[in-house]
């Protein structure tokens, strides 16, 4: 029956050893009188510091302040808070905030991503008789960290998978969150009740409305918005401190960020409003300063220059279309970053974007493709335009869903694979591509001039960019242009 008995025996021994590890950890915890309860409820040391480091997360900080104030009036000194859900866009610091909370409180913290996760055994544990049997994640974190009251962060709880073959993760959470049941939660591996009542649960989501009501009602939902540029000094200080901590060095050893560099970071942040992107920019800046590398060196003549020039034409197409549409173009660069050979940064819309503003941004998205075709012919367009087209289609589809097209308000049940909707999306993208091509054709000299400056200088910002590219930034499109936009929207 067994093709290789010796191999099977080795596997069996490994499985026994793995399960024995968890048995030993539980025994050690019992012999020592249970796991310790760590941290404190010092309102000033925790909430005040969160206010200083995360000023844009005022509502979350206030939740902590209230919880700890109440907690400090009781008989327990160790850290604990009721379950909390931080709901907001990605890249605004939700996970970083939760880790900072635990560190300031003096307890352990652990993070797991729920994206695509659909197995309830992850929380409840699975029977020791199964080959993959193991305690649930909350119990393993408590035992590994020798802490009965960790902060457990479940990231992207709104992206849990839908397969319920081994039970639903959302349902498995319910007894862990209820005060009446969290003190005796049976772990299926140990087959004994475990006290999880001291755990602080923090969840993050991008769209809390996707959570089932029976779960959402057990959490305090706090909305988290994007930070303002005014918050940037505190954010940057925290990033630099974390870099120093990662390398175990004094913060003063790291290069100081100059006023000019701070201004550039501030200008970029007005466009992306993402803490994740800002962190990468600060890390790249410090790494460049430490290594002594210049930000940009113009490539020597040859194939490399041709490649950079192609990228420069593409980015110049985006930038000039943005200027022509009255959008404030903050930066154009051909300095590679991550998987991107270059990018253009537009100022984020103030408040709620109008249909005209969204329509103009579709035109800008397709400006790079239009420039490549205008300069190198249809056969010269690179594969780099594919992501631009995908983003343009996504924004066009959002506009249709929001009723910002000739179809008007679209019933929820009509959304999805609907031929009429898809035809309208195709129309918006097709006509915005034609508008981008028209702008490029009329301002080809501006694109050429901007592309050559990008090859030579790597990056252009603000006034310097507008001067080279022919201006028009920061002004509303002329009445005729607005009428043209409204016309192809079907208004």
C-alpha positions as CSV (number, residue, x, y, z in Angstrom):
1,X,0.0,0.0,0.0
2,X,2.9,2.4,0.8
3,X,5.4,2.7,-2.0
4,X,8.2,4.0,0.2
5,X,7.8,2.9,3.8
6,X,10.9,4.6,5.0
7,X,9.8,8.0,3.6
8,X,6.4,7.5,5.0
9,X,7.9,6.8,8.4
10,X,10.0,10.0,8.2
11,X,6.9,12.1,7.3
12,X,4.9,10.5,10.2
13,X,7.7,11.3,12.6
14,X,7.9,14.9,11.4
15,X,4.1,15.3,11.9
16,X,4.3,13.9,15.4
17,X,7.2,16.3,16.2
18,X,5.3,19.3,14.9
19,X,2.2,18.4,16.9
20,X,4.4,17.8,20.0
21,X,5.8,21.3,19.7
22,X,2.4,22.8,20.3
23,X,1.7,20.3,23.1
24,X,4.9,21.3,24.8
25,X,4.1,25.0,24.5
26,X,0.7,24.6,26.1
27,X,2.4,22.5,28.9
28,X,5.0,25.2,29.5
29,X,2.3,27.9,29.7
30,X,0.3,25.8,32.2
31,X,3.4,25.0,34.3
32,X,4.3,28.7,34.6
33,X,0.8,29.6,35.9
34,X,-0.6,30.8,32.5
35,X,0.4,33.5,30.0
36,X,1.2,36.9,31.4
37,X,-0.9,40.0,30.7
38,X,1.3,42.8,29.4
39,X,1.2,46.5,28.8
40,X,-0.6,49.4,30.5
41,X,-3.5,51.8,30.0
42,X,-1.5,55.0,30.3
43,X,-3.7,57.4,28.4
44,X,-1.0,60.1,28.1
45,X,1.8,57.7,26.9
46,X,-0.4,56.0,24.3
47,X,-3.2,58.3,23.0
48,X,-1.1,61.5,23.2
49,X,1.7,59.9,21.2
50,X,-0.8,58.5,18.6
51,X,-2.2,62.1,18.2
52,X,1.3,63.3,17.5
53,X,2.3,60.6,15.1
54,X,-1.0,60.0,13.4
55,X,-2.8,63.4,13.4
56,X,-5.1,62.4,10.4
57,X,-6.4,59.4,12.4
58,X,-8.1,61.6,15.0
59,X,-11.3,59.5,15.3
60,X,-9.2,56.3,15.9
61,X,-7.0,58.1,18.4
62,X,-10.1,59.4,20.3
63,X,-11.5,55.8,20.4
64,X,-8.2,54.7,22.1
65,X,-8.3,57.7,24.5
66,X,-11.9,56.9,25.6
67,X,-11.3,53.2,25.9
68,X,-8.1,53.6,28.0
69,X,-9.7,56.3,30.2
70,X,-12.5,53.9,31.1
71,X,-10.0,51.0,31.4
72,X,-7.8,53.0,33.8
73,X,-10.7,53.4,36.2
74,X,-11.1,49.7,36.7
75,X,-9.1,47.1,38.7
76,X,-7.0,45.8,35.8
77,X,-3.9,47.7,34.7
78,X,-2.9,45.7,31.6
79,X,-3.8,46.8,28.1
80,X,-7.1,46.0,26.4
81,X,-9.6,47.6,24.1
82,X,-12.9,46.6,22.5
83,X,-12.9,45.3,18.9
84,X,-12.1,48.1,16.4
85,X,-12.5,48.3,12.6
86,X,-10.5,50.9,10.7
87,X,-12.2,51.5,7.4
88,X,-10.6,53.6,4.7
89,X,-8.6,53.6,1.5
90,X,-5.4,51.7,1.1
91,X,-2.1,53.4,1.9
92,X,-3.3,55.6,4.7
93,X,-1.5,54.0,7.7
94,X,-4.1,51.7,9.2
95,X,-1.8,48.8,9.8
96,X,1.1,51.0,10.9
97,X,-1.2,52.7,13.4
98,X,-2.3,49.3,14.9
99,X,1.4,48.2,15.3
100,X,2.3,51.5,16.9
101,X,-0.7,51.2,19.3
102,X,0.6,47.8,20.6
103,X,4.2,49.0,20.9
104,X,3.2,52.1,22.8
105,X,0.9,50.0,25.1
106,X,3.8,47.5,25.8
107,X,2.1,44.4,24.4
108,X,2.7,42.1,21.5
109,X,1.1,42.6,18.0
110,X,0.6,40.2,15.1
111,X,-0.8,40.8,11.6
112,X,-2.4,38.5,9.1
113,X,-4.0,39.3,5.8
114,X,-7.5,38.1,5.2
115,X,-7.5,38.7,1.4
116,X,-8.8,35.5,-0.2
117,X,-8.9,33.7,3.2
118,X,-12.0,31.6,3.7
119,X,-11.0,28.8,6.1
120,X,-12.5,29.0,9.6
121,X,-9.9,26.5,10.8
122,X,-7.4,29.4,10.7
123,X,-9.1,30.8,13.8
124,X,-10.6,27.7,15.4
125,X,-7.7,25.4,14.9
126,X,-8.1,21.9,13.3
127,X,-8.2,18.5,14.9
128,X,-4.9,17.0,15.9
129,X,-5.8,13.9,14.0
130,X,-5.6,15.7,10.7
131,X,-2.3,15.7,8.9
132,X,-2.3,19.6,8.9
133,X,-3.9,19.8,12.4
134,X,-2.7,22.8,14.3
135,X,-4.0,25.3,16.9
136,X,-5.9,28.3,15.7
137,X,-4.0,31.5,14.8
138,X,-5.0,33.5,18.0
139,X,-3.8,30.6,20.2
140,X,-0.5,30.1,18.3
141,X,0.3,33.9,18.6
142,X,-0.5,33.9,22.3
143,X,1.8,30.9,22.9
144,X,4.6,32.0,20.7
145,X,4.6,35.5,22.2
146,X,4.0,34.3,25.8
147,X,1.3,37.0,26.0
148,X,-2.4,36.6,26.9
149,X,-3.4,40.0,25.6
150,X,-1.8,40.6,22.2
151,X,-3.2,43.0,19.6
152,X,-4.3,40.8,16.8
153,X,-4.8,42.7,13.5
154,X,-6.8,41.1,10.7
155,X,-6.0,43.1,7.6
156,X,-8.4,43.5,4.7
157,X,-11.3,41.7,6.5
158,X,-13.6,42.9,3.6
159,X,-11.7,40.7,1.2
160,X,-12.3,37.3,2.8
161,X,-12.9,34.5,0.3
162,X,-16.4,33.1,-0.3
163,X,-15.6,29.4,-0.1
164,X,-17.3,27.9,3.0
165,X,-16.2,24.3,2.7
166,X,-14.3,24.5,6.1
167,X,-16.6,27.1,7.6
168,X,-16.7,30.9,7.1
169,X,-14.0,33.0,8.6
170,X,-16.6,35.7,9.4
171,X,-18.7,33.3,11.4
172,X,-15.7,31.9,13.3
173,X,-14.9,35.4,14.5
174,X,-18.3,35.9,16.3
175,X,-17.6,34.0,19.5
176,X,-14.1,35.5,19.7
177,X,-15.6,39.0,19.8
178,X,-18.5,38.5,22.2
179,X,-17.7,39.2,25.9
180,X,-20.0,36.3,27.0
181,X,-18.2,33.7,24.9
182,X,-14.6,34.9,24.3
183,X,-13.5,33.6,27.7
184,X,-14.2,30.0,26.7
185,X,-13.5,29.5,23.0
186,X,-12.8,25.9,22.2
187,X,-9.7,25.3,20.1
188,X,-10.3,22.2,17.9
189,X,-6.6,21.1,18.1
190,X,-6.3,21.1,21.9
191,X,-10.1,20.2,22.3
192,X,-10.2,22.5,25.4
193,X,-11.7,26.0,25.9
194,X,-9.1,28.8,25.6
195,X,-9.6,32.2,27.2
196,X,-9.3,34.9,24.5
197,X,-11.1,37.6,26.4
198,X,-8.0,39.7,26.9
199,X,-7.2,39.9,23.2
200,X,-7.5,43.3,21.5
201,X,-8.9,42.8,18.0
202,X,-8.2,45.4,15.3
203,X,-9.5,45.0,11.8
204,X,-8.9,47.0,8.6
205,X,-11.0,47.3,5.5
206,X,-11.3,49.4,2.4
207,X,-15.1,49.1,2.3
208,X,-16.9,48.1,5.5
209,X,-20.2,47.8,3.7
210,X,-19.0,44.5,2.3
211,X,-18.9,42.9,5.7
212,X,-22.0,41.0,6.9
213,X,-24.1,42.9,9.3
214,X,-23.7,40.3,12.1
215,X,-20.0,40.9,12.1
216,X,-20.0,44.7,11.5
217,X,-22.4,45.2,14.4
218,X,-19.9,43.7,16.8
219,X,-17.2,46.2,15.9
220,X,-16.7,49.9,16.4
221,X,-16.3,51.2,12.9
222,X,-13.9,54.2,12.6
223,X,-13.6,55.9,9.2
224,X,-10.0,56.8,8.3
225,X,-9.4,59.3,5.6
226,X,-6.3,60.3,3.6
227,X,-3.8,62.5,5.5
228,X,-3.5,66.2,4.5
229,X,-0.2,67.7,3.3
230,X,-0.1,69.5,6.6
231,X,0.4,66.1,8.3
232,X,3.5,65.3,6.3
233,X,6.2,66.5,8.7
234,X,4.9,64.1,11.4
235,X,4.6,61.3,8.9
236,X,8.1,61.8,7.5
237,X,9.6,62.0,11.0
238,X,8.0,58.7,11.8
239,X,9.3,57.1,8.6
240,X,12.9,58.2,9.3
241,X,12.6,57.0,12.9
242,X,11.5,53.6,11.6
243,X,14.4,53.4,9.2
244,X,16.8,54.1,12.0
245,X,15.2,51.5,14.2
246,X,15.3,48.9,11.5
247,X,19.0,49.3,11.2
248,X,19.6,49.7,14.9
249,X,21.2,53.1,14.5
250,X,20.7,56.5,16.0
251,X,18.3,58.7,13.9
252,X,20.9,61.5,13.8
253,X,23.3,59.3,11.8
254,X,20.9,59.4,8.8
255,X,21.2,62.2,6.3
256,X,19.0,65.2,7.0
257,X,16.3,65.8,4.5
258,X,16.9,69.3,3.0
259,X,14.2,72.0,2.6
260,X,14.3,71.5,-1.2
261,X,13.9,67.7,-0.8
262,X,11.0,68.3,1.7
263,X,9.3,70.6,-0.8
264,X,9.6,67.9,-3.5
265,X,8.2,65.3,-1.2
266,X,5.4,67.7,-0.2
267,X,4.5,68.4,-3.9
268,X,4.5,64.7,-4.8
269,X,2.3,64.0,-1.8
270,X,-0.3,66.5,-2.9
271,X,-0.7,64.2,-5.9
272,X,-0.7,60.6,-4.6
273,X,-1.9,61.2,-1.0
274,X,-0.6,57.7,-0.1
275,X,1.5,57.0,2.9
276,X,2.8,53.9,1.3
277,X,4.1,55.8,-1.7
278,X,5.5,58.5,0.5
279,X,7.4,55.9,2.6
280,X,8.9,54.5,-0.5
281,X,9.9,58.0,-1.7
282,X,11.6,58.8,1.7
283,X,13.4,55.5,1.8
284,X,14.6,55.9,-1.7
285,X,15.8,59.5,-0.9
286,X,17.7,58.4,2.2
287,X,19.3,55.4,0.3
288,X,20.4,57.7,-2.5
289,X,21.9,60.2,0.0
290,X,23.7,57.4,1.9
291,X,25.2,55.9,-1.3
292,X,26.1,59.2,-2.8
293,X,24.3,58.4,-6.0
294,X,22.8,61.3,-8.0
295,X,19.0,61.1,-8.6
296,X,19.6,61.1,-12.4
297,X,22.4,60.8,-14.9
298,X,21.6,61.4,-18.5
299,X,22.2,58.1,-20.5
300,X,25.0,58.0,-23.1
301,X,24.0,58.1,-26.7
302,X,22.8,54.7,-28.0
303,X,20.1,52.2,-27.4
304,X,19.7,53.3,-23.7
305,X,19.0,56.9,-24.8
306,X,16.4,55.7,-27.3
307,X,14.7,53.7,-24.6
308,X,14.6,56.6,-22.2
309,X,13.4,58.9,-24.9
310,X,10.5,56.6,-25.7
311,X,9.6,56.7,-22.0
312,X,10.0,60.4,-22.0
313,X,7.6,60.9,-25.0
314,X,5.1,58.7,-23.2
315,X,5.2,60.6,-20.0
316,X,5.3,64.0,-21.8
317,X,2.0,62.9,-23.6
318,X,0.4,62.4,-20.2
319,X,1.7,65.7,-18.9
320,X,0.7,67.8,-21.8
321,X,-2.8,66.3,-22.0
322,X,-3.2,67.1,-18.3
323,X,-2.1,70.7,-18.8
324,X,-4.5,71.0,-21.8
325,X,-7.4,69.7,-19.6
326,X,-6.7,72.2,-16.9
327,X,-5.3,69.7,-14.4
328,X,-2.4,70.7,-12.2
329,X,0.5,68.5,-13.2
330,X,2.8,68.2,-10.3
331,X,5.6,66.1,-11.7
332,X,6.9,64.2,-14.7
333,X,9.8,61.8,-14.4
334,X,11.7,59.1,-16.3
335,X,13.5,58.0,-13.2
336,X,12.6,54.3,-12.8
337,X,10.8,53.3,-9.6
338,X,9.7,49.8,-8.8
339,X,8.3,48.3,-12.0
340,X,7.7,51.7,-13.6
341,X,10.1,53.3,-16.1
342,X,8.5,56.7,-15.3
343,X,5.3,58.4,-14.3
344,X,3.4,61.6,-14.2
345,X,1.8,62.9,-11.0
346,X,-1.4,64.9,-11.1
347,X,-2.8,66.9,-8.1
348,X,-5.6,65.0,-6.4
349,X,-9.1,66.4,-6.9
350,X,-10.3,68.6,-4.0
351,X,-13.4,67.1,-2.4
352,X,-15.7,65.1,-4.6
353,X,-14.7,64.9,-8.3
354,X,-17.2,66.0,-10.9
355,X,-17.9,64.1,-14.1
356,X,-15.9,66.6,-16.1
357,X,-12.9,66.1,-13.9
358,X,-13.1,62.3,-14.1
359,X,-13.6,62.5,-17.9
360,X,-10.5,64.7,-18.2
361,X,-8.5,62.2,-16.2
362,X,-9.4,59.4,-18.7
363,X,-8.0,61.7,-21.4
364,X,-4.8,62.1,-19.5
365,X,-4.5,58.3,-18.9
366,X,-4.6,57.8,-22.7
367,X,-2.2,60.7,-23.4
368,X,0.9,58.5,-23.2
369,X,-0.5,56.1,-25.8
370,X,-1.5,59.0,-28.1
371,X,2.0,60.4,-27.9
372,X,3.7,57.1,-28.7
373,X,1.5,56.6,-31.8
374,X,2.1,60.2,-32.9
375,X,5.9,60.0,-32.6
376,X,6.6,56.4,-33.4
377,X,3.6,55.2,-35.4
378,X,1.0,52.6,-34.5
379,X,3.6,49.9,-34.6
380,X,5.9,51.8,-32.3
381,X,3.4,51.9,-29.4
382,X,4.9,49.9,-26.5
383,X,3.2,47.4,-24.2
384,X,3.5,50.0,-21.4
385,X,0.2,51.5,-22.6
386,X,-1.8,48.4,-21.6
387,X,-1.9,49.5,-17.9
388,X,-3.0,53.0,-18.9
389,X,-5.9,51.5,-21.0
390,X,-6.9,49.2,-18.2
391,X,-7.1,52.1,-15.7
392,X,-9.0,54.2,-18.3
393,X,-11.6,51.5,-18.7
394,X,-11.9,51.1,-14.9
395,X,-12.5,54.8,-14.4
396,X,-15.0,54.9,-17.3
397,X,-16.8,51.9,-15.8
398,X,-16.9,53.7,-12.4
399,X,-18.4,56.8,-14.1
400,X,-21.1,54.7,-15.8
401,X,-21.9,53.0,-12.5
402,X,-22.2,56.4,-10.8
403,X,-24.6,57.6,-13.5
404,X,-22.1,60.0,-15.0
405,X,-22.8,59.0,-18.7
406,X,-25.5,59.2,-21.3
407,X,-27.1,56.1,-19.7
408,X,-28.0,58.1,-16.6
409,X,-28.5,56.2,-13.3
410,X,-27.9,52.5,-13.8
411,X,-29.9,50.1,-11.5
412,X,-27.7,47.9,-9.3
413,X,-29.1,44.7,-10.8
414,X,-28.2,45.9,-14.3
415,X,-24.5,46.2,-13.4
416,X,-22.0,43.4,-14.3
417,X,-22.0,41.7,-17.6
418,X,-24.3,44.1,-19.3
419,X,-23.9,44.7,-23.0
420,X,-25.3,48.3,-22.9
421,X,-23.0,49.2,-20.0
422,X,-20.0,47.7,-21.7
423,X,-20.8,49.6,-24.9
424,X,-21.0,52.9,-23.0
425,X,-17.7,52.2,-21.3
426,X,-16.2,51.5,-24.7
427,X,-17.6,54.7,-26.1
428,X,-16.2,56.8,-23.3
429,X,-12.7,55.3,-23.7
430,X,-12.8,55.5,-27.5
431,X,-13.8,59.1,-27.5
432,X,-11.4,60.1,-24.8
433,X,-8.6,58.4,-26.8
434,X,-9.6,60.6,-29.8
435,X,-9.5,63.7,-27.6
436,X,-6.1,62.8,-26.3
437,X,-4.9,62.2,-29.9
438,X,-6.2,65.7,-30.9
439,X,-4.4,67.3,-28.0
440,X,-1.1,65.5,-28.9
441,X,-1.4,66.5,-32.5
442,X,-1.9,70.1,-31.6
443,X,0.9,70.2,-29.1
444,X,3.5,67.9,-30.6
445,X,6.3,70.6,-30.2
446,X,5.5,70.9,-26.5
447,X,5.7,67.1,-26.1
448,X,9.0,67.0,-28.0
449,X,10.5,69.7,-25.9
450,X,9.4,68.2,-22.6
451,X,10.6,64.7,-23.6
452,X,14.1,66.0,-24.4
453,X,14.3,67.9,-21.1
454,X,13.2,64.7,-19.2
455,X,16.0,62.7,-20.9
456,X,18.5,65.4,-19.8
457,X,17.2,66.1,-16.3
458,X,15.2,63.0,-15.3
459,X,12.5,64.9,-13.4
460,X,10.6,68.2,-13.9
461,X,8.2,69.7,-11.3
462,X,5.8,72.6,-11.0
463,X,6.7,75.8,-12.7
464,X,9.7,74.3,-14.4
465,X,7.5,71.6,-16.0
466,X,4.8,74.1,-17.0
467,X,7.5,76.4,-18.6
468,X,8.9,73.7,-20.7
469,X,5.5,72.1,-21.7
470,X,3.8,75.3,-22.6
471,X,1.7,76.0,-19.5
472,X,-2.1,75.9,-19.0
473,X,-1.7,74.1,-15.6
474,X,-4.1,75.0,-12.8
475,X,-6.6,76.7,-15.0
476,X,-10.1,75.4,-15.8
477,X,-10.6,74.4,-19.4
478,X,-12.1,77.1,-21.6
479,X,-15.9,77.0,-22.1
480,X,-15.5,75.4,-25.5
481,X,-13.4,72.6,-24.0
482,X,-15.9,72.0,-21.2
483,X,-18.7,71.9,-23.7
484,X,-16.8,69.3,-25.7
485,X,-16.2,67.2,-22.6
486,X,-19.9,67.4,-21.8
487,X,-20.8,66.5,-25.4
488,X,-19.0,63.2,-25.4
489,X,-20.3,62.4,-21.9
490,X,-23.8,62.6,-23.6
491,X,-24.9,65.6,-21.6
